[in-house]
Structures are given as structure tokens and as C-alpha cells.
């Protein structure tokens, strides 16, 4: 029997078994929710585009934006900075032990390390903006940075044009303090907050094709419904990239606010950010 | 098909198949859910402009496969070249063979995987798949041939390892 004779049946059965426990209703709700958000933003852009036409500035750009979006393809990739970045001339340790030993021996906050951490923060801003719908902006959360930056991290606020709707953080350092898959429990109170988002708290470990491993976690929501997608990539050179994105604003001067049921980035997008090879290794200890 | 009820009926009746396609494309249940949510969101936005109900399914697959290919470009996944080996007998009810197939599918380059899923899960013609993936017909034929050769090789390897003591 040729593979073509049974391949379809094999594919159907294989997928059916793996998807047996997926909450289809949650996927439907999540899709419609995201669709409403996209449609609302598109409408806002059209209004802005019309205003721009009055002063004859940027009309061509607006039309191009609408055309790209109308096709249903990725939005505005051409207007965003690309994910590739010029690597800085930083020596890269070749093994996990080398990275850890270097971290142990090196001063924790040299100006060079801080500069690299800031460079990673700027890269994260550009990368996240590239993945978000047009009009959304990302800025470094200088309030949170006071303590976080000295440890090699950067915190960011994501704004959808009407206000801050999400928080993201990036940390690149030696060691893998958080690369552990921990169970995420939900109580009856917090579980209700998940209904709109369609994500389920949990954790999974993946071995990456090029070496290293990745731990994906969706945290359980807190009392206000804030939760995060956390991606920890332990690279084969021994460094860890830890990226988080949450569905509200935390770490600011005002009280925590939950903006929306889903974080501004999907799990796949958070994976792409964490797995980028553009991050500069920094000898910060966890 | 310009009402919200129409979209919901479309989404409810197609979501299971879209999940199957997405899962076979990406090999991960969580990512499959993300891809389908993205696909449905774009379908929701486009719904008022869809005039031809017969094109809805093809359009949804186009959106889904492009979302998948876009995610793979971001991840810069590496491709694993495979050699060609002869056909082997297969039993679709064999659970080990199904697992081996899912594993083998993950090793294919993203576009080859998309061609296999659209051709053999969905039974689309080469011409239709070419339109969905924005590729030429010869390119799809070539991807199909290479993907099948790779799958044959990997499945033969799997069966061989099970036969060895």
C-alpha cells in the first residue's frame, strides 16, 4: 500500500486523538474576542486616516495599511522594524558552565552589562511593536526599571492607543533559575477570569530543534484576573532568556489594572520573542 | 454572509477541522489553538466583505496556513533534509504509526508540511493548494514529492526500529 493511500486517514486519526481535550468553545470565544478588537482598531485607524486626508498627509500610507489588512495577511510588517538586529561585539561563552562561571566571577553591574541590558530592552520594544497591531506602542516602564534594570531586565508597557493594556518583561542572563515547570492551580474565584481569554493555566517543556529547551507557562490569574504568559528559554550556550507578557498593567505608580482577557501577545508570539537569537548575553546572575 | 450570526455559524461548524489542520501544521496543541484564534479573528474582521460563501472555506485555510508560515519565519525553524526510501505498507489504525507520523510531520519544512496537510487531510488539488499558499503549481508538486519521500523514510525507520529485537 502506498503512503498516499492511507496518509489522510492517518493524519485525521492522529490529530483527533491529540485534540480530544481541547476546549473548542474557548477557542471560539477567543477568536471572536480578538476579531472584535481588530475590527475596533481598524475602525479607529480609518477615522484617523480620514482626518489625515483633510490635511493631505499620510493618505497613501493609510490606504496601504487598509489594503494590507483587508487581505487578511500579517498586518503592516513593512512599516515595522524587523526582528533582525546588528549584534554587538560581545564575547559569547560557548557552554553552560562557562556562562555560569563567568557570572560567578564577573561583577554584577558593570556599565557594559547595564548598557547591554538597555540594548536588549530597546530590542524588545521594537520586536513587540512588530508583532502588535498597527497603532499599538511599547515603551520602557521606567518606574519598574528602577530595580529590575540593575539585575539585567527591562519592563515595558504596551499601549493600544487608548491606554496601557499590557506589561512585558525581558531578562537575559546566566543560569536558569526559573526554568522549572511548576503546576498552576486555579481556585473557583480565579477560574472565572479565564473564561474570556480562552487560555488555561499550565506549563509545558519543549526541547528546541537547535539545542536548549523552553518552558512555557500560563500563570494562574491573581484576584484581579491578571496573569502572564511566561517563556523561559535555556539556550545551549547556557544563558536564559525569560520573557513575560501579561493582560494588564503592573509595576507602575498606580494600582494594578487588568485591561483585557488576553495578553497583547499570543503564546506563539511570546515564543518567537524569547527564541530570537538577537538577545545579547549578559553576565547578570539570577 | 454579512451578519454576525453567519460568522458564528461558520466558526462553530469549522473550528474542529481548523484545529486539526493547525495541529498538524504546528505539532503543538496550544499553538494550534493560538493559530485558530488568530484565523477566526481575521475571518471575523473580513466577514462583512466576504461576498462568495463558496470561497469562505478556502479563504479560512489561506489565512490559517499563512499565519502558521508567518510564525515559522519568526521562529526561524531549521529544516531537516531527508533521503528517499521505498514505500512501506501502513495500517492507519496502528497507534504507533500515527505517533510516528506526527513526529515525522514535525521534521518537515513548514511549507512541505502545509502541502501534505492540505493535500491529504483535506484532499485539495495541487492547483487549489498552490492558490492557498501563493505558490506555483510546480512548486507545490515538488514540495509534495519531497515531503512524501521524507515521510516514507521516517516511517520506514520507525517500523524498522520496532522490528529490530
Interface residues (C-beta under 8 A of the other chain):
Chain A: X1 X2 X3 X4 X6 X7 X8 X9 X10 X11 X12 X13 X14 X15 X16 X17 X18 X19 X22 X24 X26 X27 X28 X30 X31 X32 X33 X34 X35 X36 X37 X38 X39 X42 X69 X70 X72 X73 X74 X83 X198 X204 X206 X209 X210 X216 X266 X267 X268 X269 X271 X272 X275 X277
Chain B: X7 X8 X11 X12 X15 X16 X19 X20 X23 X24 X26 X28 X29 X30 X31 X32 X33 X34 X35 X36 X37 X38 X39 X40 X41 X42 X43 X44 X45 X46 X49 X59 X62 X63 X66 X67 X70 X71 X74 X75 X76 X77 X78 X87 X88 X89 X90 X91 X92 X93 X97 X98 X99 X101 X102 X105 X116 X117 X120 X121 X123 X148 X151 X152 X155
